[in-house]
Amino acid sequence: MARGEEPLLQRASSDASDDRNIEEEDALLTGRQPSRRPRKAYSWLFWREVGLFAWALIATAAVILLAVLYQHQQSTHSVQDGTPNGKRNLIFMVSDGMGPTSLSLTRSFRQAHSALAPDDVLVLDKHLIGSSRTRSTSSLITDSAAGATAFSCGFKSYNGAISVLPDHSPCGTVLEAAKRAGYMTGLVVTTRITDATPACFAAHVNQREEEDKIAEQEVGYHPLGNVVDLILGGGRCHFLPNTTTGSCRRDDKNVLLMASNKGFTYVADRAGFDGLNHGSPVKLPLLGLFAGEDIPYEVDRRNMEDVYPSLDEMAQTALKALSEATKDSEKGFFLMIEGSRIDHAGHGNDPVAQVHEVLAYDKAFASVLEFLDKDPTDGVLVGTSDHETGGLATARQLHEAYPEYLWYPGVLANASHSSEHLAYQLRDHMAAHDSESSEDLKTYINEVLLQQGLGVYDATGDEIKSILHHPEPWPASYVFADIISRRAQVGWSTHGHSAVDVNIYASNPRKAKTLIGNHENTDIGEFIRMYLDLDLKAITKELKAKGPAFDTVSEDGEKVSWMGKLPDEGRELNTLDHYHGSFKRELEHRDPGACACGS
């Protein structure tokens, strides 16, 4: 600093400060404590200001803390109850007829067939979170209609009910409510799209066999209008007028034309499916019907890749199409995917068809998981079964002697076709060779159907004779299935459903926390409602208000409800669709000694 310049920050000195500085210097030199003069007390105004400042500081801190806690609660909301904030997707997968033993059967088959370690499990095994109780209001053993109504409406109902309650009033479904809330919606199945499970999400009828009426409702002839944006599966015959080859309708309505009038784009074959370009871009609404009735079992379909898409291909296409359609929307989508024919394999007691159906479902499950991992929108996958079919056991006692603890998954690997396929192959062969001798037919059955088709080279004369004496597809299919089941030592207790609890799966257990453990099947419907934040009561109210306008009058001048006829009294327990009914009718008229199916 230059001489004569004063420091910029120098304070003016005072006598008091000089005295205090001298006193402090003396204290440092002598070691004595400086004397302290009492300071002047602060006024009450000073302390009032201090108090106000402290109060404001504490209040501000409290507000900030509460805001942080609220934000944390909101950000972790999905962990607490499964409901995220903002845009979301929910994929609901149904493994129709798949019980816990189906997983054991398929896991062991896969490990044996591919020489895998015992801990090399299915994708499904890694996502098991609970189990579901399946009874309906009319029986301890549910059918698919009552089971799917529990998922779609969140209520129990009687066997045969398609989203109607025991008093025959309609109940709003999660798919309908999702559409009303602004979500896009889709259904993907491998059976008829008019079958019980898909029907329960987009239709309402008193009896599940009203598939003609279900077809009309699914394409928008319905009190709520069109509620499904994407439909992929089989069941074309219910959309064709009865004047057309391939139709199974009772009337001459052209539901494909009706769908076109509602804006649907229609694809009917493999070429049309491939033209969807894996779902990007796709014009919605879309109706894809790739089989007259059910898409063949996976074990058979894999040899007809050029004719039918797989469950996995349809699932991936649907996911991409709905994701693209909602990319600029505040809402996501709801998609139901069903591995439909696991159930049919159980009805047929066919272990070969069963393992390939479960593997196909497992593959589709894995694809959905991959989609959720990559898609920027929050989402969850929840999967379960409506019931178990067949009373399946990975054990079978063949003789009176105490059994060995064995079953042979390798036997199933030798088969190249389902028993159903072989039964229809036999029917077609006999129609084309009606003058063939009995011996030549026996040779064909043994060498072509049993050896090449099932991989069975030690068929007995009685087994071949049983097929020869009952050559119709049913029960011939049962005989083929029994032949392979006995050799694999796989047991079945019924051609129908059972009351066993079924598994619940989720992509992320934290997002499906309320489904961990054992639950009623209605809890799954409630989870879907809660996760998507849906108002099903409003949908139910609207259905009841608008439904009567869709009633019709029969040729006899009788009023017919838009939900079809009521079931006959006492018939609800036996209400079956034509596929299940085929099993039942054939069993009722079959020679009791035709086969030891299930024994």
C-alpha positions in Angstrom: 0.0 0.0 0.0 1.4 3.4 -0.9 2.3 5.8 1.9 -0.3 8.2 2.7 -3.1 5.9 1.4 -5.7 4.5 3.8 -7.0 1.0 3.7 -10.3 0.9 1.8 -11.9 -1.3 4.5 -10.4 0.5 7.6 -12.9 1.2 10.3 -12.8 4.4 12.3 -11.2 3.9 15.7 -12.9 4.8 19.0 -11.6 5.2 22.6 -13.5 2.2 23.7 -12.1 -0.1 21.1 -8.5 1.2 21.7 -8.8 0.5 25.4 -10.2 -3.0 24.7 -7.4 -3.7 22.3 -4.7 -2.6 24.8 -6.3 -4.7 27.6 -6.3 -7.8 25.3 -2.7 -7.2 24.4 -1.8 -7.0 28.1 -3.7 -10.2 28.8 -1.7 -12.0 26.1 1.6 -10.8 27.5 0.8 -11.4 31.2 -1.4 -14.4 30.9 -4.2 -12.6 32.9 -7.8 -12.8 31.7 -9.0 -9.4 30.5 -11.8 -7.8 32.5 -15.2 -7.9 30.9 -17.5 -5.0 31.2 -21.2 -5.9 31.1 -22.7 -5.3 27.8 -25.9 -3.4 27.2 -28.9 -5.8 27.1 -30.7 -6.2 23.7 -34.1 -4.8 23.4 -37.3 -6.9 23.1 -37.6 -5.8 19.5 -34.3 -7.6 18.7 -35.5 -10.9 20.2 -38.8 -10.6 18.5 -37.0 -10.4 15.1 -34.8 -13.4 16.0 -37.9 -15.4 17.0 -39.7 -14.5 13.8 -36.6 -15.4 11.7 -36.3 -18.8 13.5 -39.9 -19.6 13.1 -39.8 -18.8 9.3 -36.7 -21.0 8.9 -38.3 -23.9 10.7 -41.5 -23.5 8.7 -39.7 -23.4 5.4 -37.7 -26.5 6.3 -40.9 -28.3 7.2 -42.6 -27.4 3.9 -39.5 -28.6 2.0 -39.4 -31.8 3.9 -43.1 -32.5 3.3 -42.7 -31.8 -0.4 -39.8 -34.2 -0.6 -41.7 -36.9 1.2 -44.8 -36.4 -1.0 -42.7 -36.5 -4.1 -41.0 -39.7 -2.8 -44.3 -41.3 -2.1 -45.6 -40.5 -5.6 -42.4 -41.8 -7.2 -42.6 -45.0 -5.3 -46.4 -45.4 -5.6 -46.0 -48.3 -8.1 -43.9 -50.1 -5.5 -46.5 -49.6 -2.8 -49.7 -50.7 -4.5 -48.8 -51.5 -8.1 -50.3 -48.3 -9.6 -47.9 -46.1 -11.5 -48.4 -42.5 -12.4 -48.9 -41.3 -15.9 -48.9 -43.4 -19.1 -48.8 -47.2 -18.6 -49.3 -50.5 -20.4 -50.7 -53.8 -19.0 -50.3 -57.1 -20.8 -52.5 -59.9 -19.3 -51.5 -63.5 -20.3 -53.8 -66.5 -19.8 -52.5 -70.0 -20.0 -55.8 -71.7 -20.5 -55.9 -75.1 -18.7 -52.3 -75.0 -17.5 -51.8 -76.3 -14.0 -48.6 -76.6 -11.9 -48.0 -80.1 -13.2 -48.0 -78.7 -16.8 -44.8 -76.8 -15.8 -43.2 -79.9 -14.2 -44.0 -81.9 -17.3 -42.7 -79.3 -19.7 -39.6 -78.4 -17.7 -38.5 -82.0 -17.5 -39.3 -82.6 -21.2 -37.2 -79.6 -22.2 -34.3 -80.6 -20.0 -34.3 -84.2 -21.3 -34.7 -83.2 -24.9 -32.0 -80.5 -24.9 -29.6 -82.2 -22.4 -30.0 -79.3 -19.9 -29.0 -79.1 -16.3 -31.8 -79.6 -13.6 -31.6 -75.9 -12.7 -32.1 -74.8 -16.3 -35.8 -73.9 -15.9 -38.5 -72.2 -17.9 -38.9 -68.4 -18.2 -42.2 -68.8 -16.4 -40.5 -70.5 -13.4 -38.5 -67.3 -12.7 -41.6 -65.1 -12.5 -43.9 -67.2 -10.2 -45.4 -65.0 -7.5 -48.5 -66.7 -6.3 -51.5 -68.9 -6.9 -55.2 -68.5 -7.6 -58.3 -70.3 -6.4 -60.7 -71.0 -9.3 -64.2 -72.1 -8.2 -67.2 -70.5 -9.9 -70.6 -69.7 -8.4 -72.1 -72.9 -9.8 -69.3 -75.4 -9.2 -66.1 -76.1 -7.3 -64.7 -76.8 -10.8 -64.9 -73.8 -13.1 -65.1 -73.6 -16.9 -63.2 -71.0 -19.0 -66.2 -68.7 -19.2 -66.7 -68.2 -15.5 -62.9 -68.2 -15.0 -62.4 -65.4 -17.6 -65.4 -63.4 -16.2 -63.6 -63.3 -12.9 -60.6 -61.8 -14.7 -62.6 -59.4 -16.9 -65.3 -58.2 -14.5 -63.8 -59.0 -11.1 -66.8 -61.0 -10.1 -67.6 -64.7 -9.8 -70.3 -66.1 -12.1 -71.7 -69.4 -13.2 -70.1 -71.9 -15.7 -70.9 -70.8 -19.2 -71.4 -67.1 -18.4 -69.6 -64.6 -20.7 -69.3 -61.5 -18.6 -72.7 -61.7 -17.1 -73.5 -62.2 -13.4 -75.6 -65.0 -11.8 -78.7 -62.7 -12.2 -78.0 -62.5 -15.9 -77.1 -58.8 -15.9 -74.0 -57.6 -17.8 -70.9 -56.6 -15.9 -68.5 -54.1 -17.4 -65.1 -55.5 -18.3 -61.6 -54.2 -17.9 -61.1 -54.0 -21.6 -64.3 -52.0 -22.2 -63.4 -49.7 -19.3 -59.8 -49.3 -20.7 -61.1 -48.3 -24.1 -63.5 -45.8 -22.5 -60.6 -44.4 -20.5 -58.5 -43.8 -23.6 -56.3 -46.9 -23.8 -55.9 -48.9 -26.9 -57.0 -52.6 -26.6 -56.1 -56.0 -28.1 -56.9 -59.7 -28.0 -54.5 -62.4 -29.2 -55.4 -66.1 -29.0 -54.6 -69.5 -30.7 -58.2 -70.8 -30.6 -61.3 -69.2 -32.0 -61.5 -65.5 -31.1 -65.1 -66.2 -30.1 -64.1 -68.8 -27.5 -64.8 -68.2 -23.9 -61.7 -66.4 -22.7 -61.4 -63.7 -25.4 -65.2 -63.3 -25.5 -65.3 -62.4 -21.8 -63.3 -59.2 -22.4 -65.4 -57.8 -25.3 -68.8 -59.5 -25.3 -71.7 -60.4 -23.0 -73.9 -63.5 -23.5 -75.7 -65.8 -21.2 -74.3 -68.9 -22.8 -70.8 -69.3 -24.1 -71.9 -71.3 -27.2 -73.5 -68.2 -28.6 -70.4 -67.7 -30.7 -72.2 -66.1 -33.6 -73.5 -63.4 -31.3 -70.0 -63.0 -29.7 -68.4 -62.4 -33.2 -70.9 -59.6 -33.9 -70.2 -57.9 -30.5 -66.4 -58.2 -30.9 -66.5 -56.1 -34.0 -68.6 -53.3 -32.5 -72.2 -54.4 -32.7 -72.5 -53.9 -29.0 -74.1 -51.3 -26.6 -70.7 -49.6 -26.2 -69.7 -49.8 -29.9 -66.3 -50.9 -30.9 -64.1 -51.6 -27.9 -61.3 -53.8 -29.4 -58.6 -52.2 -31.6 -56.7 -55.4 -32.5 -57.9 -59.0 -32.8 -55.6 -61.9 -33.9 -56.5 -65.6 -33.7 -58.7 -68.2 -35.3 -62.5 -68.7 -35.7 -63.1 -67.3 -39.2 -66.1 -69.6 -39.6 -68.2 -67.6 -37.1 -67.7 -64.4 -39.3 -68.8 -66.0 -42.6 -72.5 -66.2 -43.7 -73.9 -69.7 -43.8 -74.2 -69.4 -47.5 -70.4 -69.5 -47.7 -68.0 -72.5 -47.7 -66.2 -72.6 -44.4 -69.0 -71.0 -42.4 -70.3 -72.4 -39.1 -72.8 -69.7 -38.5 -76.5 -70.5 -38.1 -77.5 -67.4 -40.1 -76.5 -65.6 -43.3 -74.9 -62.6 -41.6 -71.6 -61.5 -43.1 -69.8 -60.4 -40.0 -66.6 -59.6 -42.0 -68.6 -57.1 -44.0 -70.1 -55.8 -40.7 -66.5 -55.4 -39.4 -65.5 -53.5 -42.5 -68.4 -51.1 -42.0 -67.0 -50.5 -38.5 -63.6 -49.5 -40.0 -61.7 -52.8 -39.4 -58.9 -53.8 -41.7 -59.1 -57.6 -42.3 -56.3 -60.1 -42.9 -57.1 -63.8 -43.4 -53.9 -65.7 -44.1 -50.1 -66.0 -43.6 -49.4 -63.6 -46.4 -51.7 -61.0 -44.9 -50.1 -61.5 -41.5 -46.6 -61.1 -42.9 -47.8 -57.9 -44.6 -48.4 -56.4 -41.1 -44.6 -56.1 -41.0 -44.4 -57.2 -37.3 -46.8 -54.5 -36.3 -45.2 -51.4 -37.8 -47.1 -49.7 -39.2 -50.6 -51.2 -38.8 -53.9 -49.5 -39.5 -56.3 -50.0 -36.6 -58.8 -51.4 -35.8 -57.4 -54.7 -37.2 -59.1 -58.1 -37.5 -56.8 -61.1 -38.2 -58.4 -64.5 -38.5 -55.9 -67.1 -39.6 -57.9 -70.4 -39.2 -61.4 -71.5 -39.8 -61.6 -72.7 -36.2 -58.6 -73.2 -34.0 -55.0 -72.7 -35.0 -53.4 -76.1 -35.0 -51.4 -77.3 -32.0 -47.8 -75.9 -32.0 -46.4 -79.4 -32.5 -48.3 -79.6 -35.8 -48.2 -75.9 -36.7 -44.4 -75.8 -36.7 -44.6 -78.0 -39.9 -47.0 -75.4 -41.4 -45.2 -72.2 -40.8 -46.2 -70.9 -44.2 -49.9 -71.3 -43.3 -50.3 -70.2 -39.7 -48.5 -67.6 -37.5 -47.4 -68.7 -34.0 -48.6 -67.3 -30.7 -45.2 -65.6 -30.2 -45.4 -63.9 -33.7 -48.9 -62.7 -33.1 -48.0 -61.4 -29.6 -45.0 -59.5 -30.9 -47.0 -58.0 -33.7 -49.7 -56.9 -31.3 -47.3 -55.4 -28.9 -45.5 -53.4 -31.7 -48.8 -52.3 -33.3 -50.3 -51.0 -30.0 -47.1 -49.4 -28.9 -46.8 -47.5 -32.2 -50.5 -46.5 -32.0 -50.1 -45.0 -28.5 -46.7 -43.4 -28.8 -48.2 -39.9 -28.9 -51.0 -40.7 -26.5 -51.2 -39.9 -22.8 -52.6 -43.4 -22.4 -51.0 -46.8 -23.1 -52.7 -50.0 -24.0 -54.3 -53.2 -22.5 -53.5 -56.5 -24.3 -54.8 -59.9 -23.5 -52.7 -62.8 -24.9 -54.0 -66.4 -24.4 -52.1 -69.7 -24.9 -55.5 -71.2 -25.7 -54.7 -74.8 -26.7 -52.9 -75.9 -23.6 -56.5 -76.5 -22.4 -57.3 -78.6 -25.5 -54.3 -80.7 -25.0 -55.5 -81.4 -21.5 -59.0 -82.3 -22.7 -57.4 -84.7 -25.1 -55.0 -86.1 -22.5 -52.2 -85.5 -25.0 -48.8 -85.0 -23.3 -47.1 -84.3 -26.6 -49.4 -81.5 -27.5 -49.2 -80.2 -23.9 -45.5 -79.7 -23.7 -45.3 -78.0 -27.0 -48.2 -75.7 -26.2 -46.6 -74.7 -22.9 -43.2 -74.1 -24.6 -44.9 -71.9 -27.1 -46.6 -69.9 -24.3 -43.3 -69.7 -22.4 -41.7 -68.2 -25.6 -44.4 -65.6 -25.9 -44.0 -64.8 -22.2 -40.3 -64.1 -22.8 -41.1 -61.8 -25.7 -43.4 -59.7 -23.6 -40.8 -59.4 -20.9 -38.3 -58.3 -23.6 -40.8 -55.7 -24.9 -41.3 -54.3 -21.4 -37.6 -54.0 -20.8 -37.1 -52.0 -24.0 -40.3 -50.0 -24.2 -40.1 -46.5 -22.7 -43.6 -46.6 -21.3 -44.1 -48.1 -17.8 -45.8 -51.4 -17.9 -46.4 -54.8 -16.2 -47.1 -58.3 -17.4 -49.4 -60.5 -15.2 -50.2 -64.1 -16.2 -52.3 -66.9 -14.8 -54.6 -69.8 -15.8 -58.4 -69.9 -15.7 -58.2 -73.5 -14.4 -56.3 -76.8 -14.8 -57.4 -79.3 -17.4 -57.0 -83.1 -17.4 -56.0 -83.8 -13.8 -52.4 -84.2 -15.1 -49.8 -86.1 -13.1 -46.2 -86.8 -13.9 -46.7 -90.4 -12.6 -48.8 -93.4 -13.7 -49.3 -96.7 -12.1 -49.7 -99.3 -15.0 -50.0 -102.5 -12.9 -51.3 -103.7 -9.6 -47.7 -104.1 -8.3 -46.2 -101.1 -6.4 -45.0 -98.6 -9.0 -41.5 -97.5 -9.6 -40.9 -93.8 -9.1 -40.3 -93.0 -12.8 -41.7 -91.1 -15.7 -40.1 -90.9 -19.1 -40.0 -87.4 -20.8 -37.8 -88.8 -23.6 -40.7 -90.8 -24.9 -42.6 -87.5 -25.8 -39.6 -86.3 -27.8 -40.0 -89.2 -30.3 -43.5 -87.9 -31.4 -43.8 -85.6 -34.4 -47.5 -84.9 -34.2 -50.4 -84.5 -31.8 -52.9 -87.3 -31.3 -55.6 -85.0 -32.8 -53.6 -84.6 -36.0 -53.0 -88.3 -36.3 -56.7 -89.0 -35.7 -57.7 -86.7 -38.5 -55.0 -88.1 -40.7 -56.5 -91.5 -40.2 -60.0 -90.2 -41.1 -58.7 -88.7 -44.3 -56.7 -91.8 -45.2 -59.8 -94.0 -44.8 -61.9 -91.7 -46.8 -59.4 -91.8 -49.7 -58.9 -95.6 -49.4 -62.4 -96.9 -48.7 -61.7 -100.3 -50.3 -58.5 -100.9 -48.4 -58.3 -104.2 -46.6 -58.3 -104.5 -42.8 -54.7 -105.8 -42.8 -53.4 -102.9 -45.0 -55.2 -100.5 -42.8 -53.5 -102.1 -39.7 -50.2 -101.7 -41.4 -50.8 -98.0 -42.2 -51.9 -97.4 -38.6 -48.8 -99.1 -37.2 -46.1 -97.9 -39.6 -47.3 -94.4 -40.5 -49.3 -93.2 -37.6 -47.8 -95.0 -34.6 -44.2 -95.3 -35.6 -43.7 -92.2 -37.7 -46.2 -90.0 -35.9 -45.9 -91.0 -32.3 -42.5 -92.7 -32.3 -44.0 -95.8 -30.9 -42.5 -99.0 -32.3 -43.9 -101.6 -29.8 -47.7 -101.1 -30.2 -49.7 -104.1 -29.2 -52.3 -105.9 -31.4 -55.0 -104.8 -29.0 -53.9 -101.1 -29.3 -54.0 -101.2 -33.1 -57.3 -103.1 -33.0 -58.8 -100.4 -30.6 -57.9 -97.7 -33.2 -59.3 -99.8 -36.0 -62.6 -100.3 -34.3 -63.0 -96.7 -33.3 -61.5 -94.7 -36.3 -63.5 -91.5 -35.9 -61.4 -88.6 -34.8 -62.9 -88.9 -31.3 -62.2 -91.3 -29.7 -59.3 -92.3 -32.0 -57.4 -89.3 -30.7 -57.9 -90.5 -27.1 -56.5 -93.9 -28.0 -53.4 -92.3 -29.7 -52.9 -90.1 -26.6 -53.3 -93.0 -24.2 -50.7 -95.1 -26.1 -48.0 -92.4 -25.7 -49.1 -91.4 -22.2 -48.7 -95.0 -20.9 -45.2 -95.3 -22.3 -44.2 -92.0 -20.8 -45.9 -92.9 -17.6 -47.9 -89.7 -17.6 -51.3 -89.9 -15.8 -54.6 -88.2 -16.3 -57.6 -88.3 -14.1 -60.2 -86.6 -16.4 -61.0 -85.3 -19.9 -62.4 -82.2 -18.2 -61.2 -79.6 -15.8 -60.1 -79.9 -12.2 -60.3 -77.8 -9.1 -56.6 -77.4 -8.5 -55.2 -74.0 -7.7 -53.2 -72.4 -10.6 -50.1 -70.3 -10.7 -49.8 -66.5 -10.9 -46.9 -64.9 -12.7 -45.6 -61.3 -13.1 -42.9 -59.5 -14.9 -42.0 -57.6 -11.7 -43.4 -58.7 -8.3 -43.0 -55.2 -6.9 -45.4 -53.9 -9.5 -47.8 -56.8 -8.8 -47.3 -56.8 -5.0 -51.0 -57.3 -4.3 -51.0 -60.6 -6.2 -48.2 -62.2 -4.2 -49.5 -65.3 -2.3 -52.7 -67.2 -2.7 -55.8 -65.4 -4.0 -59.3 -65.7 -5.4 -59.3 -65.4 -9.2 -61.4 -62.2 -8.9 -58.4 -60.5 -7.2 -56.6 -60.6 -10.6 -59.5 -58.7 -12.2 -59.3 -56.2 -9.4 -55.6 -55.8 -9.9 -56.1 -55.0 -13.6 -58.8 -52.5 -12.7 -56.6 -50.8 -10.1 -53.4 -50.8 -12.2 -55.1 -49.1 -15.1 -57.3 -46.9 -12.8 -60.6 -48.0 -14.5 -64.2 -47.3 -13.6 -66.0 -50.6 -14.2 -69.2 -49.5 -12.4 -69.8 -46.8 -15.0 -69.4 -49.3 -17.8 -71.8 -51.7 -16.2 -74.3 -48.9 -15.8 -74.0 -47.9 -19.4 -74.4 -51.5 -20.6 -77.6 -51.9 -18.6 -78.9 -48.6 -19.9 -78.1 -49.1 -23.6 -78.4 -52.9 -23.8 -82.2 -53.1 -24.4 -81.9 -51.1 -27.6 -79.9 -54.0 -29.0 -82.6 -56.6 -28.2 -84.2 -58.3 -31.2 -87.4 -60.1 -32.1 -87.4 -63.7 -33.2 -89.4 -65.1 -36.1 -92.0 -66.2 -33.6 -92.3 -62.6 -32.5 -90.5 -63.3 -29.2 -88.2 -60.7 -27.7 -84.6 -61.9 -27.6 -82.1 -60.2 -25.3 -79.0 -58.8 -26.9 -77.1 -61.2 -24.6 -79.0 -64.2 -26.1 -81.2 -66.8 -24.5 -81.0 -67.8 -20.8 -79.6 -71.2 -20.1 -82.1 -73.9 -19.2 -82.5 -74.5 -15.5 -79.7 -76.7 -14.2 -77.8 -76.6 -17.4 -75.2 -74.1 -16.3 -72.9 -76.8 -15.0 -72.7 -78.5 -18.4 -72.6 -75.5 -20.7 -69.8 -76.3 -23.1 -68.7 -75.0 -26.5 -68.5 -77.2 -29.5 -64.9 -78.2 -29.0 -65.5 -79.3 -25.4 -68.8 -80.7 -26.4 -67.1 -83.0 -29.0 -65.2 -84.6 -26.2 -68.3 -85.0 -24.1 -70.5 -86.4 -26.8 -67.9 -88.9 -28.0 -67.3 -90.1 -24.4 -71.0 -90.6 -23.9 -71.4 -92.8 -26.9 -68.1 -94.6 -26.8 -67.6 -98.3 -26.0 -66.3 -98.3 -22.4 -63.6 -100.8 -23.5 -62.3 -98.7 -26.3 -59.3 -97.3 -24.4 -58.0 -97.0 -20.9 -57.7 -93.3 -21.2 -56.7 -91.8 -17.9 -56.3 -95.1 -16.1 
